[in-house]
């Protein structure tokens, strides 16, 4: 940890704080934030040892901070014991969302796809019991309010939410469902926990999620997983269409298109397995 004093200013973790305000400076908060600040596009994943070296803190201290940040959703940890920024960080700042490597990598493909099929397309991740949009290309507006990167929607009544929930291990899924506010958005919204569980497990088995007028009576949505080389579901992609046209060949074509797009993007991320597929416990970090 580096602290340098020059004139009337204290320089701490890259911040400049006037001496007269030093009494309001919370060192433990600054140390926790320094953990998050070590991650970048060049360093998306770091081990405990690497974090300790970069922040110049001892390992026990870093362990306490990382455990807390994981519990709050600001950090995630993979099977290799590497830490990465969690969805809470993504939901905090629009600027970060705009610059995330995943969005930069697939945003162009999704924009071209949306324009070609003439439908709104989104890419989302799970944040506790809600989804957070990483990317949105709107063609037709079905909702009265504006949605963009960083916007949140409930997971229980959205196609992307069902994809992401189905990628959780069963134990984790049950824990999330306990905390859900199953608000009835329309007469078609599933608000009974047992029925929702059945719907999510059906989504996992099929590899595709359907949201038929559950969030809006005007909206029909199809969601598919985006998998990486570790067979982890790192995001969900969905397309939206009018509920009135969601039948027959129109629905068949839309389903085929979104499945093929999900397959292409997953291949781009290094996934070579069968598709669509949502293995239990396959939820993973970006």
C-alpha positions as CSV (number, residue, x, y, z in Angstrom):
1,X,0.0,0.0,0.0
2,X,1.4,3.4,-0.9
3,X,0.7,6.7,0.9
4,X,2.5,9.8,0.0
5,X,2.1,13.3,1.4
6,X,2.8,16.4,-0.6
7,X,2.0,19.9,0.6
8,X,-1.6,19.8,1.8
9,X,-2.7,16.6,0.0
10,X,-2.6,13.0,0.9
11,X,-2.2,10.6,-2.1
12,X,-3.7,7.2,-1.2
13,X,-4.4,4.4,-3.6
14,X,-4.3,6.8,-6.5
15,X,-6.7,9.3,-4.9
16,X,-5.9,12.8,-3.7
17,X,-7.4,13.8,-0.4
18,X,-6.9,17.2,1.2
19,X,-5.4,17.0,4.7
20,X,-8.2,18.9,6.3
21,X,-10.6,16.0,5.2
22,X,-8.2,13.3,6.3
23,X,-10.3,12.5,9.4
24,X,-13.2,11.5,7.2
25,X,-11.0,9.1,5.2
26,X,-12.0,5.4,5.8
27,X,-8.9,3.3,5.3
28,X,-10.7,-0.1,5.3
29,X,-13.1,1.1,2.5
30,X,-10.1,2.4,0.5
31,X,-8.3,-0.9,0.9
32,X,-11.4,-2.8,-0.2
33,X,-11.8,-0.6,-3.3
34,X,-8.1,-1.1,-4.1
35,X,-8.9,-4.8,-4.6
36,X,-11.5,-3.9,-7.3
37,X,-9.2,-1.4,-8.9
38,X,-6.5,-4.0,-9.6
39,X,-8.7,-5.6,-12.3
40,X,-8.6,-4.3,-15.9
41,X,-9.0,-5.5,-19.4
42,X,-5.3,-6.6,-19.2
43,X,-5.9,-8.3,-15.8
44,X,-9.4,-9.7,-15.9
45,X,-8.6,-12.6,-13.5
46,X,-6.2,-12.6,-10.5
47,X,-5.2,-15.0,-7.8
48,X,-5.0,-14.2,-4.1
49,X,-1.2,-14.0,-4.3
50,X,-1.4,-11.6,-7.3
51,X,-3.9,-9.4,-5.5
52,X,-1.7,-9.3,-2.4
53,X,1.4,-8.4,-4.5
54,X,-0.3,-5.6,-6.5
55,X,-2.1,-4.0,-3.5
56,X,0.9,-4.5,-1.2
57,X,-1.4,-6.1,1.4
58,X,-0.8,-9.3,3.3
59,X,-2.6,-12.4,2.2
60,X,-4.9,-12.7,5.3
61,X,-6.1,-9.1,4.7
62,X,-6.7,-9.7,1.1
63,X,-8.6,-12.9,1.9
64,X,-10.9,-11.0,4.2
65,X,-11.7,-8.4,1.6
66,X,-12.2,-10.9,-1.2
67,X,-14.5,-13.0,1.0
68,X,-16.6,-9.9,1.7
69,X,-16.6,-8.7,-1.9
70,X,-17.7,-12.2,-3.1
71,X,-20.5,-12.3,-0.5
72,X,-21.7,-8.9,-1.8
73,X,-21.5,-9.9,-5.4
74,X,-18.6,-7.5,-6.4
75,X,-16.2,-10.4,-7.0
76,X,-16.5,-13.9,-8.3
77,X,-14.1,-16.9,-8.1
78,X,-13.6,-19.7,-10.5
79,X,-12.5,-23.3,-10.0
80,X,-8.8,-22.2,-10.5
81,X,-9.2,-19.9,-7.5
82,X,-8.9,-16.9,-9.7
83,X,-11.0,-13.8,-8.8
84,X,-12.9,-11.7,-11.4
85,X,-15.3,-8.8,-11.2
86,X,-18.8,-9.8,-10.4
87,X,-22.2,-8.5,-11.7
88,X,-22.5,-5.9,-8.9
89,X,-19.6,-4.0,-10.3
90,X,-21.1,-4.2,-13.8
91,X,-24.4,-2.8,-12.6
92,X,-22.7,0.1,-10.9
93,X,-21.3,1.9,-13.9
94,X,-22.5,2.4,-17.4
95,X,-19.0,3.3,-18.5
96,X,-17.7,-0.1,-17.4
97,X,-20.5,-1.9,-19.2
98,X,-19.7,0.0,-22.4
99,X,-16.1,-1.0,-22.1
100,X,-16.5,-4.7,-21.0
101,X,-14.6,-7.1,-23.1
102,X,-17.6,-9.3,-23.6
103,X,-19.7,-6.5,-25.0
104,X,-16.9,-5.3,-27.2
105,X,-16.4,-8.8,-28.5
106,X,-19.9,-9.7,-29.4
107,X,-21.7,-6.3,-29.7
108,X,-21.0,-6.0,-33.4
109,X,-22.4,-9.5,-34.1
110,X,-25.5,-8.8,-32.1
111,X,-26.1,-5.4,-33.8
112,X,-25.8,-7.1,-37.2
113,X,-28.1,-9.9,-36.1
114,X,-30.7,-7.5,-34.8
115,X,-30.7,-5.4,-37.9
116,X,-30.9,-8.5,-40.2
117,X,-33.9,-10.1,-38.5
118,X,-35.5,-6.8,-37.6
119,X,-36.0,-7.6,-33.9
120,X,-34.8,-6.2,-30.6
121,X,-31.8,-8.2,-29.2
122,X,-30.3,-8.2,-25.6
123,X,-27.4,-9.7,-23.8
124,X,-27.7,-10.1,-20.0
125,X,-26.0,-11.5,-16.9
126,X,-27.5,-12.4,-13.6
127,X,-27.3,-10.1,-10.6
128,X,-28.7,-12.0,-7.6
129,X,-32.4,-12.3,-8.5
130,X,-32.4,-9.8,-11.4
131,X,-30.8,-9.6,-14.8
132,X,-28.5,-6.7,-15.9
133,X,-28.4,-5.7,-19.6
134,X,-24.8,-5.7,-20.9
135,X,-26.0,-4.9,-24.4
136,X,-29.3,-3.9,-26.0
137,X,-30.2,-3.2,-29.6
138,X,-33.7,-2.0,-29.8
139,X,-35.8,-2.2,-33.0
140,X,-39.3,-2.2,-31.7
141,X,-40.4,-0.9,-28.3
142,X,-42.9,-3.0,-26.4
143,X,-42.4,-1.4,-23.0
144,X,-43.3,2.2,-22.0
145,X,-40.0,2.8,-20.3
146,X,-36.5,3.1,-21.7
147,X,-34.1,0.2,-21.3
148,X,-30.4,0.3,-22.0
149,X,-27.1,-1.2,-20.9
150,X,-27.1,-1.3,-17.1
151,X,-30.9,-1.6,-16.8
152,X,-32.3,-4.3,-14.6
153,X,-35.3,-6.6,-14.9
154,X,-36.6,-9.4,-12.7
155,X,-35.3,-12.8,-13.6
156,X,-38.4,-14.8,-13.0
157,X,-40.4,-13.4,-15.8
158,X,-37.8,-12.8,-18.5
159,X,-36.3,-15.3,-21.0
160,X,-32.7,-14.3,-20.3
161,X,-33.5,-14.6,-16.6
162,X,-34.7,-18.2,-17.0
163,X,-31.6,-19.1,-19.0
164,X,-29.3,-17.7,-16.3
165,X,-31.3,-19.2,-13.4
166,X,-31.3,-22.6,-15.0
167,X,-27.5,-22.5,-15.3
168,X,-27.2,-22.4,-11.5
169,X,-26.6,-25.5,-9.4
170,X,-29.8,-26.7,-7.8
171,X,-28.8,-25.7,-4.3
172,X,-27.9,-22.2,-5.5
173,X,-31.1,-22.0,-7.5
174,X,-33.2,-22.8,-4.5
175,X,-31.4,-20.2,-2.4
176,X,-32.0,-17.5,-5.0
177,X,-35.7,-18.4,-5.4
178,X,-36.2,-18.0,-1.6
179,X,-35.2,-14.4,-1.9
180,X,-37.2,-13.6,-5.1
181,X,-40.0,-11.2,-5.0
182,X,-42.3,-13.0,-7.5
183,X,-44.2,-10.0,-8.6
184,X,-47.2,-10.7,-10.9
185,X,-46.4,-8.5,-13.9
186,X,-49.2,-9.9,-16.0
187,X,-51.9,-12.6,-15.7
188,X,-49.3,-14.9,-17.4
189,X,-46.5,-14.4,-14.8
190,X,-45.5,-17.5,-12.9
191,X,-45.6,-16.5,-9.2
192,X,-45.8,-19.9,-7.6
193,X,-42.3,-21.0,-6.6
194,X,-42.9,-24.7,-7.4
195,X,-44.2,-23.9,-10.9
196,X,-41.4,-21.5,-11.5
197,X,-38.9,-24.2,-10.5
198,X,-40.5,-26.6,-12.9
199,X,-40.3,-24.0,-15.7
200,X,-36.6,-23.3,-15.0
201,X,-35.7,-27.0,-15.0
202,X,-37.6,-27.4,-18.2
203,X,-35.5,-24.5,-19.6
204,X,-32.4,-26.3,-18.5
205,X,-33.4,-29.5,-20.2
206,X,-34.4,-27.9,-23.4
207,X,-31.5,-25.4,-23.6
208,X,-33.9,-22.6,-24.6
209,X,-36.1,-20.2,-22.5
210,X,-39.5,-18.9,-23.4
211,X,-41.2,-15.9,-21.9
212,X,-44.8,-15.8,-23.3
213,X,-46.5,-12.5,-22.1
214,X,-45.1,-13.0,-18.6
215,X,-43.4,-9.5,-18.4
216,X,-45.7,-7.7,-20.8
217,X,-48.9,-8.9,-22.5
218,X,-47.4,-7.5,-25.8
219,X,-44.1,-9.4,-25.5
220,X,-42.9,-12.8,-26.5
221,X,-39.2,-13.5,-25.9
222,X,-36.8,-16.4,-26.6
223,X,-33.5,-16.7,-24.7
224,X,-30.5,-18.8,-25.3
225,X,-27.2,-19.3,-23.4
226,X,-23.8,-17.9,-24.3
227,X,-21.2,-20.5,-23.2
228,X,-17.4,-20.2,-23.1
229,X,-14.5,-22.7,-23.5
230,X,-15.0,-24.0,-20.0
231,X,-18.6,-24.9,-20.8
232,X,-19.8,-22.1,-18.5
233,X,-22.8,-19.9,-19.2
234,X,-21.4,-16.4,-19.1
235,X,-24.4,-14.6,-20.4
236,X,-27.8,-15.0,-22.0
237,X,-29.0,-13.6,-25.4
238,X,-32.6,-13.1,-26.2
239,X,-34.8,-11.7,-29.0
240,X,-38.1,-10.0,-28.5
241,X,-41.2,-10.2,-30.7
242,X,-44.8,-9.3,-30.7
243,X,-46.9,-11.8,-28.8
244,X,-49.5,-11.6,-31.6
245,X,-47.0,-12.9,-34.2
246,X,-45.4,-15.6,-32.0
247,X,-46.9,-18.6,-33.8
248,X,-46.4,-20.9,-36.8
249,X,-43.5,-20.4,-39.2
250,X,-42.8,-16.9,-37.8
251,X,-42.0,-18.3,-34.4
252,X,-40.2,-21.3,-35.8
253,X,-37.9,-19.0,-37.9
254,X,-37.2,-16.7,-34.9
255,X,-36.3,-19.6,-32.7
256,X,-34.0,-21.1,-35.3
257,X,-32.3,-17.7,-35.8
258,X,-31.7,-17.0,-32.1
259,X,-30.4,-20.6,-31.5
260,X,-28.0,-20.3,-34.5
261,X,-26.8,-16.9,-33.2
262,X,-26.2,-18.3,-29.7
263,X,-24.3,-21.2,-31.3
264,X,-22.1,-18.8,-33.3
265,X,-21.3,-16.6,-30.3
266,X,-20.6,-19.6,-28.1
267,X,-18.2,-20.9,-30.7
268,X,-16.5,-17.5,-30.7
269,X,-16.0,-17.8,-27.0
270,X,-14.4,-21.2,-27.5
271,X,-17.3,-23.5,-26.8
272,X,-17.4,-26.7,-28.9
273,X,-20.1,-28.8,-27.3
274,X,-23.6,-29.5,-28.3
275,X,-26.0,-26.5,-28.6
276,X,-28.3,-25.3,-27.2
277,X,-27.2,-26.7,-23.8
278,X,-27.5,-25.5,-20.2
279,X,-25.6,-27.8,-17.8
280,X,-26.5,-27.6,-14.2
281,X,-24.0,-25.5,-12.2
282,X,-22.6,-24.0,-15.4
283,X,-23.0,-20.4,-14.3
284,X,-19.6,-18.7,-14.7
285,X,-17.9,-15.3,-14.7
286,X,-17.2,-13.2,-17.7
